[in-house]
Amino acid sequence: MDLFDQQDGKSDNRPLADRMRPRSLDEYVGQDHLLGADSLLRRAVVEDRLFSVIFWGPPGSGKTTLARIMAQETKSHFIGFSAVLSGVKEIRGVVEEATELWRHQRRRTILFVDEIHRFNKAQQDAFLPHVESGLITLIGATTENPSFEVIAPLLSRMRVLTLKPFTEEDLSGIVRRALADSERGLGGLGIEIEPEALSHIVWSADGDARSALNSLEAAASVMDNSGETGRRITRAFVEEAIQKKALQYDKSGEEHYNLISAFHKSLRGSDPDAALYWLGRMLMAGEDPLYVARRLIRFASEDVGNADPRALTVTIDAMQAYHFLGLPEGELALAQAAVYLATAPKSNSLYAGYGRVRQTIEKTGTLPVPLHIRNAPTKLMKELDYGKGYLYAHDFADAYIPQEYLPDELRGKGPQFYQPTDRGYEKIIGERLEQWRKIREANAAKKEKP
């Protein structure tokens, strides 16, 4: 049986990733934080009480599929178009169609806009009255932060739901389902897959379900054309299909994680020889050098931080150098960055401090910005005391004047988020912060005097 022949004898040349789109919430894999048993989105679909929403997530995280399922399960009319190809004229056409459907059939219209961040202000403005009136339920999909790309009036009328990359367990399940599904997948072909081949497909997809299914389909095609009598996808078929050499790891992929762990801990332990060794082991095993570069960049902020602010610049320069040089010359730039990080002073104060910030925000929510540090570009804002009492630091000695910048609810109650060490440049930062603390205390003492 040919790879693209279906069991009913008909041909379906759609890509496997499109054929395998889930058709219901029960078929949908992953995104449990959005689709759990008692989640807001699941209840909205089940109870047919949809709201306009923006799905923000990386490619292949199921944004389009989820929009189609919402329309299917609520029996809504689904219209989809891309912000790249459509404009205000097309939006007017959608509004007219939605009006007629509601007038004659009392049927809701779901308008799905892929890459909604590409719409300009005028195009986004065109949605406003129809979203607010409920004529259309707008579902936007974007890989960009909607806070920066979607106009505030539209954003305020929609909920932003974040989709995460699929986990390795999710992707393994998605690939296995495609191999077993006789109706839409490859189940009628009697194909098996080696564990190493499955692990490499999942690793290469990097959280992208579409990429995983595309790789599976390509590997099946390579197998189909290999001339071999077996119906088993091997690691070699996957490597040939996606043109990315598999890491030399065991069936569970454990060795991949062992190597990156050894590399990271060698950097943290300030051992440049071990860091170079484990770097070489990863690269010679076929690891993606840009994956290593990303780990170096993260390490620069997480484990070096402001003890040596240059570390971040060095790692980003190494990544750019690799982009410019490629293999094998670019590996030397990664090696240079690794030795720099291993021999740099270490501090995780930035990492720990930001963790405390996240915990505080989760507990306290969106506290209002104090009036005196708000901007006041309009007369109304000035009348509401925006910016009143703000002290411009450059008007004072050493460009410093004690002033509150945290929300009122956190003053004197929250932790000191950033606590520098006495290592490297952080020692200078600590001395500077201590000097400012003494100025604040002296200033407070003056205000307390009768």
C-alpha positions as CSV (number, residue, x, y, z in Angstrom):
1,M,0.0,0.0,0.0
2,D,1.4,3.4,-1.0
3,L,2.1,5.8,1.8
4,F,-0.6,8.3,0.7
5,D,-3.4,5.7,-0.1
6,Q,-6.2,5.7,2.5
7,Q,-8.0,2.5,3.5
8,D,-11.2,3.4,1.7
9,G,-9.3,3.5,-1.6
10,K,-9.5,7.3,-1.9
11,S,-6.4,9.5,-2.0
12,D,-5.8,12.2,0.6
13,N,-2.8,14.2,-0.2
14,R,-3.1,16.5,2.7
15,P,0.0,16.5,5.0
16,L,-0.2,14.0,7.9
17,A,-0.1,16.9,10.4
18,D,-3.3,18.3,8.8
19,R,-5.1,15.0,8.7
20,M,-4.3,14.2,12.3
21,R,-5.7,17.4,13.7
22,P,-7.9,16.5,16.8
23,R,-11.6,16.9,16.1
24,S,-12.7,17.2,19.7
25,L,-11.5,18.3,23.1
26,D,-11.3,14.6,24.0
27,E,-8.9,13.9,21.2
28,Y,-6.7,17.0,22.0
29,V,-3.4,16.2,23.7
30,G,-1.6,18.5,26.0
31,Q,-2.3,22.1,27.2
32,D,-3.8,20.7,30.4
33,H,-3.5,24.1,32.1
34,L,-6.1,25.4,29.6
35,L,-8.2,22.3,29.0
36,G,-8.3,20.6,32.4
37,A,-11.5,19.1,33.8
38,D,-12.7,22.3,35.4
39,S,-10.8,24.9,33.4
40,L,-12.3,28.1,32.2
41,L,-11.9,27.3,28.5
42,R,-13.3,23.7,28.7
43,R,-16.3,25.0,30.6
44,A,-16.8,27.7,28.0
45,V,-16.9,25.2,25.2
46,V,-18.9,22.6,26.9
47,E,-21.5,25.1,28.1
48,D,-21.5,27.0,24.8
49,R,-20.5,30.2,26.4
50,L,-17.5,31.2,24.2
51,F,-15.6,34.4,24.6
52,S,-13.2,36.2,22.3
53,V,-9.6,35.1,23.0
54,I,-6.0,35.4,21.8
55,F,-4.0,32.2,21.8
56,W,-0.4,33.1,22.4
57,G,2.1,30.3,21.9
58,P,5.0,29.0,19.8
59,P,4.5,27.4,16.4
60,G,3.0,23.9,16.4
61,S,1.4,24.3,19.9
62,G,-2.2,23.7,18.6
63,K,-3.6,27.3,18.3
64,T,-5.4,26.7,15.0
65,T,-6.6,23.3,16.0
66,L,-8.1,24.5,19.3
67,A,-10.0,27.3,17.5
68,R,-11.5,24.8,15.0
69,I,-12.5,22.5,17.9
70,M,-14.2,25.4,19.7
71,A,-16.3,26.1,16.5
72,Q,-17.0,22.4,15.9
73,E,-18.2,21.6,19.4
74,T,-20.4,24.7,19.7
75,K,-21.7,24.3,16.1
76,S,-20.5,27.8,15.3
77,H,-19.8,29.0,11.8
78,F,-16.0,29.0,11.4
79,I,-14.2,31.6,9.2
80,G,-10.5,31.6,9.1
81,F,-8.1,33.9,7.4
82,S,-4.5,35.1,7.7
83,A,-3.6,38.6,8.7
84,V,-0.9,38.5,6.1
85,L,-3.4,38.2,3.2
86,S,-6.5,40.0,4.5
87,G,-7.5,43.6,5.2
88,V,-10.4,45.8,6.2
89,K,-12.3,44.9,3.0
90,E,-12.3,41.2,3.9
91,I,-13.2,42.1,7.5
92,R,-16.3,43.9,6.3
93,G,-17.3,40.8,4.2
94,V,-17.0,38.6,7.3
95,V,-19.2,41.0,9.3
96,E,-21.9,41.0,6.6
97,E,-21.8,37.2,6.5
98,A,-21.9,36.9,10.3
99,T,-24.9,39.4,10.4
100,E,-26.9,37.3,7.9
101,L,-26.2,34.0,9.7
102,W,-27.3,35.5,13.0
103,R,-30.3,37.2,11.6
104,H,-31.7,34.1,9.7
105,Q,-30.2,31.1,11.7
106,R,-29.3,32.5,15.1
107,R,-25.9,30.9,14.5
108,R,-22.7,32.3,16.0
109,T,-19.7,33.1,13.8
110,I,-16.2,32.4,15.0
111,L,-13.6,34.4,13.2
112,F,-10.1,32.9,13.5
113,V,-7.3,35.3,12.6
114,D,-3.9,33.6,12.2
115,E,-0.9,35.9,13.0
116,I,-3.2,38.6,14.4
117,H,-0.1,40.6,15.4
118,R,0.4,41.4,11.7
119,F,-2.8,43.5,11.5
120,N,-2.2,47.2,11.7
121,K,-4.1,49.5,14.0
122,A,-6.8,50.4,11.5
123,Q,-7.5,46.7,10.7
124,Q,-7.6,45.9,14.4
125,D,-10.0,48.8,15.0
126,A,-12.4,47.3,12.5
127,F,-13.0,44.4,14.8
128,L,-13.9,46.5,17.9
129,P,-17.6,47.2,17.6
130,H,-18.4,43.6,16.4
131,V,-16.4,41.9,19.2
132,E,-18.0,44.2,21.7
133,S,-21.5,43.6,20.4
134,G,-20.9,39.8,20.3
135,L,-21.7,39.6,16.6
136,I,-18.4,37.7,16.1
137,T,-16.4,35.7,18.5
138,L,-12.8,36.6,17.6
139,I,-10.0,34.1,18.1
140,G,-6.6,35.4,17.3
141,A,-3.4,33.3,17.1
142,T,0.0,34.8,17.6
143,T,3.6,33.8,18.4
144,E,4.3,37.4,19.5
145,N,3.6,39.0,22.9
146,P,0.1,40.4,22.4
147,S,0.7,43.2,24.9
148,F,3.0,44.8,22.3
149,E,1.3,43.8,19.1
150,V,-2.4,44.1,19.7
151,I,-4.1,47.5,20.4
152,A,-5.2,48.0,24.0
153,P,-8.9,48.5,23.2
154,L,-9.1,45.2,21.4
155,L,-6.9,43.5,24.0
156,S,-9.2,44.6,26.8
157,R,-12.2,42.9,25.1
158,M,-10.4,39.6,24.8
159,R,-8.7,37.1,27.1
160,V,-5.1,36.1,26.4
161,L,-4.5,32.4,26.9
162,T,-0.9,31.1,26.7
163,L,-0.2,27.8,25.0
164,K,3.0,26.0,25.9
165,P,5.3,23.8,23.7
166,F,4.2,20.2,23.8
167,T,6.1,18.0,26.3
168,E,8.1,15.1,25.1
169,E,5.4,12.8,26.5
170,D,2.7,14.7,24.6
171,L,4.7,14.4,21.3
172,S,5.4,10.7,21.8
173,G,1.7,10.2,22.2
174,I,0.8,12.3,19.1
175,V,3.3,10.3,17.0
176,R,2.1,7.0,18.2
177,R,-1.5,7.9,17.6
178,A,-0.6,8.9,14.0
179,L,1.0,5.5,13.5
180,A,-2.0,3.6,14.9
181,D,-4.8,5.7,13.3
182,S,-6.1,3.8,10.2
183,E,-8.6,6.4,9.2
184,R,-6.4,9.5,9.0
185,G,-2.9,8.4,9.9
186,L,-0.5,5.6,8.9
187,G,-2.3,2.8,10.8
188,G,-3.2,0.9,7.6
189,L,0.4,0.6,6.5
190,G,1.6,-1.7,9.3
191,I,4.5,0.6,10.3
192,E,6.5,0.2,13.5
193,I,9.0,2.7,14.9
194,E,12.2,2.0,16.8
195,P,12.4,3.7,20.2
196,E,15.6,5.5,19.2
197,A,13.8,6.9,16.1
198,L,10.8,8.0,18.1
199,S,13.1,9.8,20.6
200,H,14.9,11.6,17.8
201,I,11.7,12.8,16.2
202,V,10.5,14.1,19.5
203,W,13.8,15.8,20.4
204,S,14.1,17.4,16.9
205,A,10.5,18.7,17.1
206,D,11.4,20.8,20.2
207,G,7.8,21.0,21.4
208,D,6.2,21.5,18.0
209,A,3.5,18.9,17.2
210,R,3.3,19.9,13.5
211,S,7.1,19.4,13.1
212,A,6.9,16.0,14.8
213,L,4.2,14.7,12.5
214,N,6.0,16.2,9.4
215,S,9.2,14.3,10.5
216,L,7.3,11.1,10.9
217,E,5.7,11.4,7.5
218,A,9.0,12.2,5.9
219,A,10.7,9.2,7.7
220,A,7.9,6.9,6.6
221,S,8.4,8.1,3.0
222,V,12.2,7.4,3.2
223,M,11.4,3.9,4.6
224,D,8.9,3.3,1.8
225,N,11.4,4.2,-0.9
226,S,14.4,2.4,0.7
227,G,13.7,-0.9,-1.0
228,E,13.9,-2.7,2.4
229,T,11.2,-5.3,3.0
230,G,10.6,-4.4,6.7
231,R,8.0,-1.8,7.8
232,R,10.0,-0.4,10.6
233,I,11.2,3.2,10.9
234,T,14.8,3.3,12.2
235,R,16.9,6.0,13.5
236,A,18.8,6.1,10.2
237,F,15.5,6.8,8.3
238,V,14.7,9.6,10.6
239,E,18.2,11.1,10.3
240,E,17.9,11.0,6.5
241,A,14.4,12.4,6.5
242,I,15.1,15.5,8.7
243,Q,18.8,15.9,7.9
244,K,19.8,16.2,11.6
245,K,22.1,13.5,13.0
246,A,20.8,11.9,16.2
247,L,22.7,12.2,19.4
248,Q,24.6,9.2,20.6
249,Y,22.2,8.5,23.5
250,D,20.4,5.4,24.8
251,K,16.9,4.5,24.0
252,S,15.4,6.8,26.7
253,G,17.5,9.8,25.6
254,E,19.1,9.8,29.0
255,E,22.6,10.4,27.7
256,H,21.6,13.6,26.1
257,Y,20.5,15.0,29.4
258,N,23.5,13.5,31.2
259,L,25.9,15.4,28.9
260,I,24.2,18.7,29.2
261,S,24.0,18.3,32.9
262,A,27.7,17.5,33.2
263,F,28.5,20.5,31.0
264,H,26.3,22.9,33.0
265,K,27.7,21.7,36.4
266,S,31.3,21.9,35.1
267,L,30.7,25.6,34.2
268,R,29.1,26.3,37.6
269,G,32.0,24.5,39.3
270,S,34.5,26.8,37.5
271,D,36.3,23.9,35.8
272,P,37.3,25.0,32.3
273,D,38.9,21.7,31.3
274,A,35.8,19.7,32.2
275,A,33.6,22.2,30.5
276,L,35.6,21.9,27.3
277,Y,35.5,18.1,27.4
278,W,31.7,17.9,27.8
279,L,31.2,20.6,25.2
280,G,33.3,18.4,22.8
281,R,31.4,15.3,23.7
282,M,28.1,17.0,22.8
283,L,29.2,18.5,19.6
284,M,31.0,15.4,18.4
285,A,27.8,13.4,19.2
286,G,25.9,15.6,16.8
287,E,24.3,18.0,19.2
288,D,22.8,21.1,17.7
289,P,25.5,23.8,18.3
290,L,22.7,26.4,18.6
291,Y,21.2,24.4,21.4
292,V,24.5,24.6,23.2
293,A,24.7,28.3,22.5
294,R,21.2,28.8,24.1
295,R,22.4,27.0,27.2
296,L,25.5,29.2,27.4
297,I,23.4,32.3,27.2
298,R,21.1,31.1,29.9
299,F,24.0,30.2,32.1
300,A,25.4,33.7,31.7
301,S,22.4,35.2,33.4
302,E,21.5,32.3,35.7
303,D,24.9,31.4,37.2
304,V,27.1,34.4,36.5
305,G,24.7,37.3,36.4
306,N,26.0,40.7,37.5
307,A,29.1,39.2,39.0
308,D,30.4,39.6,35.5
309,P,27.9,41.5,33.2
310,R,30.2,40.9,30.2
311,A,29.4,37.2,30.3
312,L,26.0,37.7,28.6
313,T,27.7,39.7,25.8
314,V,30.3,37.1,25.3
315,T,27.8,34.3,25.0
316,I,25.6,36.2,22.5
317,D,28.7,37.1,20.5
318,A,29.6,33.4,20.4
319,M,26.1,32.5,19.1
320,Q,26.4,35.2,16.4
321,A,29.9,34.0,15.5
322,Y,28.6,30.5,15.1
323,H,25.8,31.8,12.8
324,F,28.5,33.6,10.7
325,L,31.1,30.8,10.6
326,G,29.1,27.6,10.8
327,L,30.8,24.3,11.3
328,P,33.6,23.5,12.2
329,E,35.0,27.0,12.7
330,G,32.1,28.2,14.8
331,E,32.7,25.6,17.4
332,L,35.7,27.5,18.6
333,A,33.6,30.5,19.5
334,L,31.4,28.3,21.6
335,A,34.5,26.9,23.3
336,Q,35.7,30.4,24.0
337,A,32.4,31.3,25.6
338,A,32.5,28.1,27.7
339,V,35.9,28.8,29.1
340,Y,34.9,32.4,29.8
341,L,31.9,31.3,31.8
342,A,33.8,28.6,33.7
343,T,36.4,31.1,34.8
344,A,34.0,34.0,35.6
345,P,33.0,34.9,39.1
346,K,29.6,33.2,39.9
347,S,26.4,34.6,41.3
348,N,22.8,33.3,41.1
349,S,21.5,36.4,42.9
350,L,19.7,37.6,39.7
351,Y,18.1,34.2,39.2
352,A,17.0,33.9,42.8
353,G,15.8,37.5,42.9
354,Y,13.6,37.1,39.8
355,G,12.2,34.0,41.3
356,R,11.1,35.9,44.4
357,V,9.6,38.6,42.1
358,R,7.5,35.9,40.3
359,Q,6.3,34.4,43.6
360,T,5.3,37.9,44.9
361,I,3.4,38.8,41.8
362,E,1.6,35.4,41.9
363,K,0.5,36.2,45.4
364,T,-0.4,39.9,45.0
365,G,-1.6,40.1,41.5
366,T,-1.6,43.3,39.4
367,L,-1.0,46.0,42.0
368,P,-1.5,49.6,40.7
369,V,1.4,51.8,39.8
370,P,1.9,54.6,42.4
371,L,0.5,57.9,41.1
372,H,3.8,59.8,41.5
373,I,5.7,57.6,39.0
374,R,3.0,57.4,36.4
375,N,3.4,59.4,33.2
376,A,1.0,62.3,32.7
377,P,0.9,63.2,29.0
378,T,-2.7,64.6,29.1
379,K,-4.4,67.4,31.1
380,L,-6.8,64.9,32.6
381,M,-4.0,62.7,33.9
382,K,-2.4,65.7,35.5
383,E,-5.7,66.6,37.2
384,L,-5.8,63.1,38.5
385,D,-2.4,63.6,40.2
386,Y,-0.5,61.4,37.7
387,G,3.2,62.2,38.3
388,K,2.5,64.6,41.2
389,G,5.4,64.6,43.7
390,Y,7.8,62.8,41.4
391,L,11.5,63.7,42.1
392,Y,13.8,63.8,39.1
393,A,17.0,62.0,40.2
394,H,19.3,64.1,38.0
395,D,18.3,67.2,39.9
396,F,20.1,65.9,43.0
397,A,23.6,65.1,44.1
398,D,25.0,61.9,42.5
399,A,21.7,61.5,40.6
400,Y,20.1,59.9,43.6
401,I,17.2,60.9,45.9
402,P,15.3,58.6,48.2
403,Q,11.9,57.9,46.7
404,E,9.3,55.0,46.7
405,Y,9.0,53.0,43.5
406,L,7.2,49.9,44.6
407,P,3.4,49.6,44.9
408,D,2.1,50.8,48.3
409,E,1.2,47.3,49.3
410,L,4.8,46.1,49.0
411,R,6.6,48.9,50.8
412,G,8.4,47.6,53.8
413,K,6.6,44.2,53.5
414,G,8.1,42.4,50.5
415,P,11.5,40.8,50.4
416,Q,14.6,42.5,49.0
417,F,14.4,40.9,45.6
418,Y,17.9,41.4,44.4
419,Q,20.6,40.5,47.0
420,P,24.0,40.8,45.4
421,T,27.0,38.7,46.5
422,D,30.4,40.1,47.3
423,R,31.9,38.5,44.2
424,G,33.1,40.2,41.0
425,Y,31.2,43.3,39.9
426,E,28.4,42.4,42.3
427,K,30.6,43.5,45.2
428,I,30.6,47.1,43.7
429,I,26.8,46.9,43.2
430,G,26.4,45.8,46.8
431,E,28.6,48.7,48.1
432,R,26.5,51.1,46.0
433,L,23.2,49.7,47.3
434,E,24.5,50.0,50.8
435,Q,25.4,53.6,50.3
436,W,21.9,54.4,49.0
437,R,20.4,52.5,51.9
438,K,22.3,54.8,54.4
439,I,21.0,57.9,52.5
440,R,17.4,56.6,52.7
441,E,17.8,56.0,56.4
442,A,19.2,59.4,57.0
443,N,16.4,61.0,55.0
444,A,13.8,59.0,56.9
445,A,15.3,60.1,60.2
446,K,15.1,63.8,59.2
447,K,11.4,63.4,58.3
448,E,10.7,61.8,61.8
449,K,12.2,64.8,63.7
450,P,9.5,67.1,65.1
